[in-house]
Amino acid sequence: MESISSSKKSLVNTIIDCAYKILVICLFLLMFLGRLNPARVSKNMSPSTSLVKTALYFKSYVKGILDFDAAATKEVAAAKEKAEDSAVYEDEYAEFLALLDENAFSQEANDDGEESLHKKAQKIKTTTFSNVWKPFEEKYSDLASALRFEHLSAILTFSTVLLVLLGLYFAFGTNKIKIAGYTISAFAAMASAFTMVLYKSGYEKFTSAPGAWNFNPIEPKGIVLFIVLALLVALAALAALFTQKYEKSAVSSFRQEPFQYTYRILALILFVLLFIPGANPARISEKISRNVSLFTAAFSYKTYIGNLENILVRGYLPESVMRLGFFGSLMTCLGIIAMGAGSCMSVGNNKLKRIAHYTLFGGSLVSFLSLFIILRAYNLISSSPNIDKVLPLEPANISLYFVLFALVFVSALISFVKTPAPEKDEKCKIEAPYQLFLMLLPFLILVFIFSYLPLWGWRYAFFDYNAGDTLSMDSWVGWKWFMAPFQNSATRSDILRVLRNTLIMSGLGIAFSWLPMIFAIFLSEIRNSAARRVIQTLTTIPNFISWVLVYAIAFCIFGTEGFISSIMKGLGLWDKGRNMLMGDSHIWIKMWLWGTWKGLGWSAIMYIAAISGIDQQLYEAATVDGAGRFQKIWHITIPELLPTYIVLLILSVSGILSNGMDQYLVFKNPTNKDPIEVLDLYVYQLTFGATSNSNIPFSTVVSMFKSLVSVLLLFITNRISKWVRGSSIF
């Protein structure tokens, strides 16, 4: 009974500790959600400005307010002219003009009626933020005071949440350090909840300030959620504090493993962010394509400035500014790659960990400083006299990158201090299991990038989206496209027809999925090795022929002027040629035959490999017992191949809704378009059909349905295999 009671207490303690850690992480991530920023007190403020950005980047926080007021903008412009002593002047066009014939651009206007390049190529004057803020602060002192108060509140919230996070790391320690961790988290969380009162007070100051009605006040959001999460963290920390067992005699220690896990996870997150265009901090102009990621911006300058070439040629912006942004993105990208390499090396021995820590230090510092280069390029663009042409855009999520780089540096520093110094004769070494994992890691990353990262596109299913538009909450429609098949009879009819075609064609493939196994068995029974290699090669080659070429071959054989029509007309059996590819007669069987011809040899390769792995002593023993060739096949070869066949069968059943598109696209014609249209082809036509009929949101819904059904079928067939055979894939 005592053991049962102790196990229950241990389970409760584990649940409380896990809940505490999860709540802390949720509270930390909440600071990065711009739409739940309690410091956003005006509609003119960008909804993407998070609490972290408010605390670390005051200029971005008040940017919408400053840009909205026309009078303040005029005063700012006047301040720029007067404050030449405090302004920073840079002749970005000097080198550009030196390469040009000055007389060629001396005219007032060119043939197109535009200003001359000489007038456009003027100095870019960048002023400090104080030159922009002071005129506004003098005119709207109460408003400025309210904004300063909100900024201070954001700093306090950010600081208290960081203390909560620090307590989390302390809680990974032992004894007194763990007690200190829970205590710090509890009090810091309560302080964080208390700071929410300040935002309400700041909002009241904002609305009561003279002229505040011009700035579209808005009730701060996220306050209740912040308070609830913070109080839950405090309660969980206190519960863990009083339920955990501590040994007074044991030595308190500070563990380094949590910090190692931190910089490894953050390095992985940063590596993924390299390939997400929406998180590209180097997109400092709206002219830069929204599809350019940080990785592309760092390694393809031509792609980076693709939409800006005309602006650079006309002299609206000096190319040196874009080269500065390119250099900043390149160094940021290299720093992130260095952090990834350091994280991989950190699984080695102490000497390799020491090198890993140095790599992490260098990578995080380089990336951190490179962000200032990108900010410098953005400031130059936003200060351009041709601002209406270059359309500056504030770097996306730059505060997130600053925080992540800082956390990587701090985590690596603490891990470095706690890691024992390597011995003099110690050589760099990684244990065998970690070596295998690092060898597999690049493929896991590629699978994530190309298989899981595209799932972010599922968000289109919740919007009224047309190609080329920008997603915004204005086009949010919720479950509208999910309900479309149930509300529209025509759509429902199309879905049912397409599902019927898909299930029948995939069902034919599954029903005859044993053919590659039988083919592999018969192929292995051929004693002449040369003949076996020739047959295997000839049956494998069709897999590498595209369906377009397959259709070309089919057209040459079965078309109106094809091989068969020519023979039949020559024999006098037909009076004219016939196109046997037209019509929907037995179209499902025809498609299955073409697919079998193309993939039979390739599908048999795995079975051939499995046959070569069968113990030859089994065949020798069967020969001694007098078994014939077919008896050996039936009693030895087929039973040995069944596990491989079952695995492939499970995968085939799970992918029953994904039977490809290329084959049906090339063989489709007006006479067979209804029975040949499968789910993948239907989605393709919805997405890339005629512009008037293109329906990206609904095609996304269909793709989501297909993926979810495939995963469900995978688990069901895997469970059935476990019940029937006692073994499964996982």
N, C-alpha and C positions, 0 to 999 in steps of 0.2 A: 504493500500500500504506500509505503514511504517513497519507493522508487517511482510509482505511478504519479504521486503528488509532485515529486521533484521534476519529473519529465513534463508535466503540465505547466509548472511554473517556468521551466526553461522555454517551453513553446510560447507562453505568454510574453516572456521577456524578449524573445526573438521577434515576435510580431510587433511589439511596441518599438523596438529598436529600428526595425525595417520601416515602420510607419513614420517614425521621426526622420529618418534619412530621406525618404521619398518626399515628405512635406517640405523639408529644407530645400531640396532641389527644385520643387515646384515653385516655392516662394522666390528663389533666385531667378528662375526662368521667367517669372511673371514680370520682372523688371524690364524685359526686352520686348514686351508686347506693346506696341505703340497705341493701339486702340483702347488699351486699359490703363493709359497713363493718367494718374490723378492730377498731374500738373498741367494738363491740356485744358485751358480755361477759355479758349477762343476757337471758333470754327476756322479762323484764318491760319491757325497753327496746323502743321502737317500731321495727319493721323498716324504717320509712320514714325514720328518722334517718340521714342520710348522714354521711360523714366531714367534709364542709364544715360541716354543721349542728353536728356535735360540736365542731369547732374554734371556731366563731363563737357558738354558743348553748349554753353549758354547762347552763343551766336546762332546756332541752328534753332534753338528753342524759340527765340524772339523774332526769327527771320520773317515769319508770316505777318506778324504785327507791324514790323517796320515797313515791309513792302506794301502793306495795305493803305497806309496813310499817305495821301498824295502830298500834303503840306510837309510832312516830315521828310519825304523823299526829296522834295525841293531843297529843304534846308540841308539835307545830307549832301546834295550835289553842290550847294554853295559852300559847304564846309570843305569839300574836296578842293575847290579852287583856292580857298583862303589858307588852308592848312598845309601849305607846301613844305614848311619846315619839318612838320611831323610825318609827312607822307613819304612813302618809299617810291622813288621813280626808277623805272627800268625801261630802257630803250630796247624792247624786244624786236623791233623791226630794223634796227640799225644794220645788222648783217644782211638782212633781206634786201634793203634798199641799196646797199653797196654793190650788189650783184646786178642791179638794174640800171638802164640808161635813164638818168634823171630827166633828160629833155623829153623822153618818150611819154612821160606821165605828167607833164607840166600843164596840160590842158585842164580846164575846169570840169569838163564832162566828156565821156567817150561817146561812141556811136550809139550805145544802148541807153544813153541818158543817165548813166550811173556816175557816181563820184569817181575821181581819179584814184589810182592806187596810192599816189603820193599823199592824198588827204586821208585815205583810209589807214595808211601805215603810219599811225601816230603813236605816241608813247602810251603804254598802258600804265596808269597810275593806280597803285594799290595803296589803300589807306588802312590804318589799324582799325579794329572794331570800335575803339573808343571814339573815333571821328564820326562813326555812323550813329553810335549810341547816344553821345552827348546832346546833339540837337533834339533828339526825341525825348531824352530824360529831362531837358530843360523845359520843353513845352508841355509834356505830360508827366509831371513829377510823381503824381499819385499812382498813375498806371505803371510807371517804371518801378516804383517802390513795391507795388503788388507783384510784379513779375520777378523782382529780386527776391521777394519773400517766397514765392513758389520755387524758385531755383534753389534757395537755401533749404527748403523743405525736401526737395529731391535729393540734395547732397546728404541730408541727415538720414533719409530712408535708405539710400544707397549704402551709407556707412554702416548702419545698423544691420542691414541684410548681409553685408560682408562679414560682420562680426558673427552673425548666425552661422554663416558658412565656415568661418574659422573654428567655431565651436564644434561643428560637424567633424572637422579633421581631428580636433583634440579628442573627440569621442571615440575615435579609432584606437586611441592609446589604451593604457592600462591604469587601474587604480586611481590615484589622485589626478592624473592628467585627464582620464575619462570623466571624472567628477567635474573637473574644471570645464571640460567641453560642454557637458550638459547644462551646467550653470550659466556659462556664457551664452549659449543658444537660447535658453529660456528668457533671460533678462533682455538680451538683444532683440528677441522676437517681440516681447512686450513693448520695448521702446519703439520698434518699427511700427507696431499697431498704433501707438500713441501719435506718431508723426502724421498719421492720416488726418488727424484733427486739424493740423496746420494747413492742409490743402483747402479744406472748407473755409477756414479763416481767410486764406489768400484769395479764394474766389470771391468772397464777400467784399474784400478790399478792391478787387478788380472791377466788380459790377458797380460799386459805389463811387468809383473814381469819375471825375468830370469827363464827359465825352466818351465814356466807355461803350455807349450804345453803338458807336461807329466800329467797334471791334468784335461784334458778334459773339458775346459771351455764351459759353456753353457749360452746363453742369459737369463737373469732373466725374469721370467714370473710374471704376475699378477700386474705389475706396473700400466698399463693403467686402469685396473679394480679398483685398490685401489684409484687412482686419481679421477676417475669418481664418485665412491661411496662417497669418502670424500668430494668432491665438492658439490654433491647432498645433503649430510647431512648439509653442511655449508649453502647452499641456503635455505633448508627447515627450518633450525633453524632461519635464518634471517627473512624469511617470517613469521614464527610463532611469532617472536619477535615483528614485526611491525603490525601484524594483531590481536593479542590477546588483549582483553580488561583488563584493570587493574583499580582497585579502590584505589585511593591514600589514602583514609581514613582508608581502611581496614588494619588489622594487617597481616604482612607476617608470614606464618607458614610453617613448614617443615613436610610433611606428612610421616607417617610410613607405610602406606598400600603398597606402591611399594616395600619396602624392605621385607615385610612379603610375598608378592607374589613371590619375587625373591627366598628366601630360600626355599619356598614350591616347586616351579617349579624345582629348582636345586636339591633338595632332591629327587624329583620324577625321574629326569633324571639320577641321580646317582644310584637310585634303579634299573632302567632299565639296566644301564650299567653293573650291577652285573651279568646279565644273557647273556651278549653278549661276546662270546669267543674272538672275534677280538679285544676287548677293555680290555683284561685282563692284568693288569700291572705286575702280578705275573708270567707271562710266560717269564722266564729269560734264558731259554735254548731252542734251536730248538728241543731238544729231548722231551720236554713237548708237549703233544698233543695240536693241534690247536683247538680242540673242548672243551677244558677245560676253563670254565668261571671263573671269580673271585669268584663267590659264591661256585662253585665246589672246587676250589683250597683252599678255606678257611675252608670247612667243610668235605673234603674227602682227607686226606693226601695220602692215597693209590692210588687214582686216579691221584692226582697231580704228584706223582713221578712214575707213572706206567711204562713209557718208560725209566726211569732212573735206575731201580732196578739193571740191569746188570752192569751198570757203577758204581753204589755205591758198589756193592759186589766186583767188581774187584779192587776197590780202586782208580779209576781215579778221584773221587771226594768224599770228606767227607760228610757224611749224615747231619752233623751239618749245612752245607751251605743250603741244601734244607729245613731243619727244620726252619732255619732262614727266608727263603722265605715264608714258610707255615705260620709261626707266623705273619709275616708282612701282608700277605693277610688276615689272620683271623682278625687281629686288624683293618685293613682297612674296611673289610666287617662289623664288629660290629659297627664301627664308622658310616658307612653309614646307617645302620639300626637304630642307635640312632638318626641320623638326620631325618630320616623318622618319627620316633616316636615323636620327638620334633615338626616337622611340623604339625602332626595331633593334638597335644596338643595345638598348638598355636591358634586354633579356639575357645578356651575356654575363661573364664573370665581372669581378670588381674593376679590372683594368679596362674592359670594354665599356663598362658603365661610366667610368671616368671620361672616356672619349665621348660617350653618348651625352653626358651632361654638358661638356664643352660645346658639342654640336647644337644642343638645345639652347644654350645661352646665346650662341652666335645667331642661330636662326630666328629666335624670338626677338632679339635686339634689332637685327637687320630688318625684319618685317615691321616691327614697331616704328622704327625711324623712317621706313619707306612710306608709311602712311602719311607722314608729314610732307613728303615730296608730292604725293597725290593731292593733298590738301593745298599745297602751294600752287600746283597747276590749276586746281579749281578756283582759287582766289584770283589768279591771273585772268582766267576766262570770265569770271563774274565781274571783274573790273574793266573788261574790254569796252572801248567806245562803241563797238558794234554788237552790243549785248543782245539785240533783237535778232541778229543773224546767227550767233554762235549758240544761243540758248543754253546757258550754264545749268547744270544739274548737280545738286549736292550729292557727294559720294554716298552710296547706299550702305547702310548698316556699318558705318565706319566706327561708331562707338563699340559695336559688338566685337569688331576685330581688335580694337585697342584692349578691351577687357580680356579677350581670349589670349592674346599675346602676353599680356601681363601675368595672367594666371599660369601660363606655361612656364614663364621665366621663374616665378615664385615657387611653383611646384618643383621644378628642376633644381632650384637652389637649395630647398630644404632636403630633397632627396640626396643631393650632392654632399651636404653636411653630414647626413646620417649614414652614408655609404662608407664602409671601411676603406682605408687607403690600400691600393694593390701592393703586393709584394714586388720586390725589385726584379726577380726572375720570372714573374708571372706573365704568361702569354695570353693574348686575346682568345677567348673560347666561348662557344655557344653550345649548350647541350643539344643532343640529337633531336629530341621532340620539338624544341624551339626552332631548330634548323629546318625541319620538315614544315613547320607552320609558316616560317618566313618564306619558304619556297612556294607555298600555296597562297600566300597573302596577295601577290599581284593578281592572281586569277580571281580571288574573292573580291578584290576591289573592282576588277573589270565587270564581274557579274553584278555587283551592286550598282555600278554606274549605268550599265546598259539594261539591267533587268528590274532593279528595284527603284532607282532614282526616277525613271519615267512615270512611276505611279503618282508622282506629284501632279501629273497632268490630269488626274481624276477630278481635280477641282473644277474643271470646265463643265462637269455634269451639273453643277449647281448655279450656273450663270447662263444668261442669254448672250452667248458669245458668237461673234462672227470673225472670220480670219482677218488678222491685222488690227483688231480692236485691242484696247487695254482693259484688263480685268479690273473692275471696281465694284463696290457694294451697290452701286446704282443699278447694276444689271443682275443682282442676286435674285434667283427665282426659287431657291430651295429645292423641293422634291418635284417640281413641275415635270421635268423630263423623265423622271422615274415613273410617273403616273401616266405618261403619254400612251403606252401600249394598252392601258385599261380604259382610256377615255376615247380613243380614236379607233374605230372599227377597221379602217384601211391599214393603219399601222399594225394593229393586232393581227390582221390577216397576213401581212408581209412577214411579221416575226414568226408566226406559226409555219408558214411555207418555208422560210429559210431554215428554221430549226429542223423541219422534216427532212429537207435535202441534206443538211449537215449530219444528222444522226444516221440516215441511211447510208451515206457514202463512208462515214467513219465506221459504221457498223460492218459494212462489207470488208473494210480493211482489218478490223478486229477479228471478224469471223474467219478470215483466211490468214491470220497472223502467223500460223504455223508453217506456211509455205517456205519462208527463208530458212527455218530450221531443217525442214526436209531436204531443201536444196543443198544446204551445207552438208548434211549427212551423205547424200548421194555423191556430192563433189569430193568428199573426203575418201569415198570408196573407190575412186578412180585410181588405179595403180600407176598409170603413166603420168609421171610428174609434169612433163612438158605439156601434155594435153590438159591436165588439171589447171596449170597456170594460165594457159590460153583461155580456157572457158571462164575462169575466175576474172581475168582481165576484161574480157569482152562483156561480161555481165555487170561489171562494176563501173565501166566507163559511162554508161547512160546517166548515172547519178550526177556526174559533173557537167552534163549538158543542160543548159538553161531550158525552161519550158518554152521560151520563144523559139529556140532552135528545134525543139521537139515538135512544136506545132508546124514549123516550116517543113520538117520531114514528113509529118502526117499529111500536110497539104500536097506535097509532091507525090505522095502515094495514093491518097484517097480523094484528092481534089477533082474538079471538073476536067482538067487537062492532065490529071495525074497518071501514075503508072497503071493502076488497075483500070481506069476508064479507057486508056489507050489500048490495053490488051482486049478488053471486052468489045470495043468498037472494031478492032482489027479482026476479031473472030466473028463479027456480025451479030453478036448477041444483043448489043445495045445500038440504037440508032444515033444516040448522042451521049456525050459524057455526063456523068452524074457526080455531084458533090456529096460524098457520103459523110462529110462532117456537118452537114446541115440536118436539121430535124432533131426531135427530142426522143426518138425511139431508142429504148434501152440505153439512155444517156448515162445512167448511173453505173451500169456494168462497163460501158466503154471507158468511163473515167477511171474506174477501178483497174481495168486492164492496162491502161496507159501508165497509171501510177505503179502497178506491180512490175511492169516491164522496166521502168526507170529505176526502181529502188530495190529490186530483188537481190541483186548481187551485193549491193552495199549493205543491206540488212543482214546478209548471211555472214559477213565478216566476223561479227561477234560470236556467232555459233561456231565458226571454223576455229577461232581462237580457243573457245571452250573445249572443243573436241581435242585439240592438241594438248590440252591440260589433263585429259583423262589418263589415269594410271594404266599403262600398257599391260601390267601384270594381270589385270582383269580379263583382257582379251586372251592372253596366253592361257589363263586358267580355263576360260570358256572353250578354247580350242582343244585343250586336253580332255575336257568333258564331252567333246564331240559336237559342240554347238556350231551351226552354220553361220553364214554371213548375216542373214536377216534375223536370226535369233540373237546374235550379238548386238545388232542394231536395236532390237526391241527390248532386250533385257539389260543392256549396258549403256549404249550411247544415248538413247532417248531419256532414261531416268537421270543420267548425269547432266543432260541439257535442260531438264525441266526447271531447276531453280533459275537459270538464266532466262528461260522463256517466261516464267511467272513474273519476274521483275519487269521485263519489257512489256508484258501484257498489262501490268498495273499502270505503268507509265502511259501506255496507249489508251487505256480506259479513262485515265485522268485527263488526257488531252483530246477527248472525243469531240469537243467543240472547236478544236484548233486543227483543222485538216488542211491548212494552207489556202493560198489565194491565187498564186501565179498560174497554176494549171487551169483553173476554172475561168480566170480572166482571159487567157489567150484562146481557149476553146469556146468561149461564149459568143453567141451570135443571136440575131433576132428570133430565130426559130427554136432556140433551146434556153433562152435567158431565164425563164421561170424555174425549170427543174434543176438547172446547173448552179444557181446562185446559192452559195453557202454563206455561213455567218461572217467569215473573214472578208469575203468579197462584198457582202452587204455593208459592212462597216467601212470598207474602202470607198465604196460608191457614195455613202453618206458623207464622208469626210472630203473626198476629192472629186465629187461629181460636179455637175454644173453649179455655177455660183449661186443661182437662184434656189437650187435644191440642196445645197450643202448645209448639213446640220451637224456641226461638230459636237455640241452638247449631247445630243441623242446618241450619236455614234460612240461617245465616251461612256454613256450609260450601258450600251450593249457590250462594249469591251469589258467594263467592270463586271457585268453579269457573267460573261464568259470566263473571266479569270476566277471569280469566286466559285462558280460551279466546278471548274477544273480542280481547284484546291479541295473542295468538298469530296469530289469523286476520288481523288488521290487518297484521302484519309479513309474513305469507306472501303475501297478495294484493298488497301493495305490491312485494314482490320479484318476483312473477310479472309485474306490470305493467312493471317495469323491464326484465325479460328480453324480453317480447313487444314493447313499444312503445318502449323506450329511455328512458322517463320515469316518474316516480313521485311520490308525495306528499312523501316525504322521503328 
